[in-house]
Amino acid sequence: MTDQTHIFLQLVAVFGVASIAVLLSQMIRLPSVVGFLLAGVFLGPHGLELVPDLDALHILNEIAIVFLMFTIGLEFSIGSIKQLRKAFFGLGTLQVIGTAAVIAIVMIVFLRVKPGAAIVAGYMIALSSTAIIMKLLHGSHEMASPQGNATLGVLLFQDVIAIPMMLSLPLLAGGQVSKLFNSQASMLSFFGELFVFVVVAATGARLAVPRILKVVAESRSRELFFFVVLFICFGFSLLAGQVGFSMPLGAFVAGVMIAGSPFGRQASSEIIPLRDNFLGFFFISLGMLLDLGFFGFNIHGILALGVLLLLLKVIITYLAAITVRYTENVAILVALTLFQVGEFAFVIAQEALRLEVINREQFQYFLSISLLSMIVSPLVYQVAPAFSGRLTQASATSGNRRKAGESSKSGLSGHAIIIGYGLAGRMAAAGLDAAGIDYFVVDLNFKVINSLKSRGLNAVYGDASKDEILEAVHADKARLVIVAVAGRHMVPAIVAALDRRHCKAQVIVRSAFDREATEILEIRPGIDVVVSEVESAKVLVERALMTFGHDPDAVRAILAQVHDQV
């Protein structure tokens, strides 16, 4: 068997087992992450050894980490921080620093763990899973609730603080920094490379990247936009690696640069699906690292330590929320939502293991606790409201909680959204302007969006079939959505996205052909579809009959008869 055939057989095993594991996990309402992790356990050297060691999988793992850091950079914006400032600066700061500090102290004082390893444990337990929590919040429609806003603010802070955590690991390794600066020449070289990297990043953020993306956006080629974004991502990753920093850090910087331009949301909508797919490989490779023999032999210690550390995290998060004056009910819900260990903790654990800050036994403990926390996370989230209700008599305050959720929503409400700013979109906008109705415009033509923004209008550049774009125009709070884009596949994709987000707005869709309207109605029955083919045919018949002297009432009657026949 050739090496190429051997690699392909292993990839087939990975894809097949992962598909089955994820399907089974979804059937029992567990996150896909759990399925990928269990698939890795099953495939790896400590399972059935179907994939004892696959170099290609490790390469995909590295790419996944780069994408993860890139999207964290893309999602980093001053606007998001301002909108969630109470949760970000108050709750997020107290939750992360408090949890990390208490966990580290407990590990050092009571478990006699070395300070470096104890701090890594604090880092890991403090972070929560963005992937799992976002799916849980979306599924329960709690994104705009008080606990949803608080949770999002904490997750945003965790994403930001994860970068300093990664950068501090060499300091915890002991001797790494002293080796780096063992001579004046090496110090000058390091700071010289750091200066070059900072200058290039700053120049790119302010000058090069926005101009490049503007030219690309004006070409109206989504393929070109996609590949240029990838070029920027991996280019800065490579640059960071060449000057002595980690490649994921370079990806984060690239994401921040693009986030500061008008193209951040569209770049995010293009990259996030790719990131999610590659993260599957990341979690599979982590599952392959779990030693089942170790897990079985130390199961009691793993469970005891896991319960202790995660319970401490819940208590600290609850106290942090109370400190910044969230209600008791919201504090409990946020604490239970954030209790699990996040995907970025795995990145920290792997890097800490590589730097020998933690040993393999400690890594196995952390990996086992993290996996178990992810598995039980949906169950904890489901029982959280009932648990909170018993403690805070939620039945008496649920009405106030709903009002608080409504008042916390930002942006427009009861507005219209016009998707596509061609002739139909412009006429719709003119009509709404005349009636004094607020609206957002979404279009993939950057020149159009830029022109609208210069006139002070609400306009967003991006693909309206992406959740991130619909969230940016507050689709969940809109009263009307007008879909006036061209392209047979675009309209159904947008309607499906609106349906997926449970958008309650009245939706009016311009469809080119009757068969396309049928497809749209299958996605969302009862939608108001204006079929260009049918409407133009009606106008033709109407004008033809009026040419022969028929009065308007007779014309309407004939049109109704013809429409029923056709």
VENTAPE-V283539 format. One line per field, one symbol per residue. ss: DSSP state (h for helix, s for strand, l for the rest). burial: I if it has 16 or more other C-alpha atoms within 10 Angstrom, else O. Layout:
# VENTAPE-V283539
ss: ???
burial: ???
This chain:
# VENTAPE-V283539
ss: llhhhhhhhhhhhhhhhhhhhhhhhhhllllhhhhhhhhhhhhlllllllllllhhhhhhhhhhhhhhhhhhhhhllhhhhhhlhhhhhhhhhhhhhhhhhhhhhhhhhlllllhhhhhhhhhhhhlllhhhhhhhhhhhlllllhhhhhhhhhhhhhhhhhhhhhhhhhhhhllhhhhhlllhhhhhhhhhhhhhhhhhhhhhhhhhhhhhhhhhhhlllhhhhhhhhhhhhhhhhhhhhhllllhhhhhhhhhhhhhllllhhhhhhhhhhhhhhhhhhhhhhhhhhllhhhhhhlhhhhhhhhhhhhhhhhhhhhhhhhhllllhhhhhhhhhhlllllhhhhhhhhhhhhlllllhhhhhhhhhhhhhhhhhhhhhhhhhhhhhhhhhlhhhhhhhhhhhhhhllllllllsssslllhhhhhhhhhhhhhlllsssssllhhhhhhhhhlllsssslllllhhhhhhllhhhllssssllllhhhhhhhhhhhhhlllllssssssllhhhhhhhhhhllllsssshhhhhhhhhhhhhhhhllllhhhhhhhhhhhhhhl
burial: OOOOOOIOOIIOIIOOIIIOIIOOIOOOOIIIIIIIIIIIIIIIIIIOOIIOOOOOIIOIIIIIIIIIIIIIIIIIOOOOIOOIIIIIIIIIIIIIIIIIIIIIIIIIOOOOIOIIIIIIIIIIIIIIIIOIIIOIIOOOOOIIIIIIIIIIIIIIIIIIIIIOIIOOIIOIIOOOOOOOOOOOOOOOOIOOIIOOIOOOIOOIIOOOIIOOIIOIIOOOOOOOIOOIIIOIIIIIIIIIOOIOIIIIIIIIIIIIIIIIIIIIIIIIIIIIOOIIOIIIIIIIIIIIIIIIOOIOOOOOOIOOIIOOIIOIIIIIIIIIIIOOOIOIIIIIIIIIIIIIIIIIIIIIIIIIIOIIIIOOOIIIIIIIIIIIIIIOIIOIIOOIIOIIIOOIOIOOOOOOIOOOIOOOIOOOOIIIIIIIIOOIIOOIIOOOOOOOOIIIIIIIIIIIIIOOOOOOOIIIIIIIIIIIIIOIIIIIIIIIIIIIIOOOOOIIIIIIIIOOIOIOIOIIIIIIOOOIIOOIOOOOOOIIIIIOOIOOOIOOIIOOIOOOOOOOOOIOOOIOOOOOOO
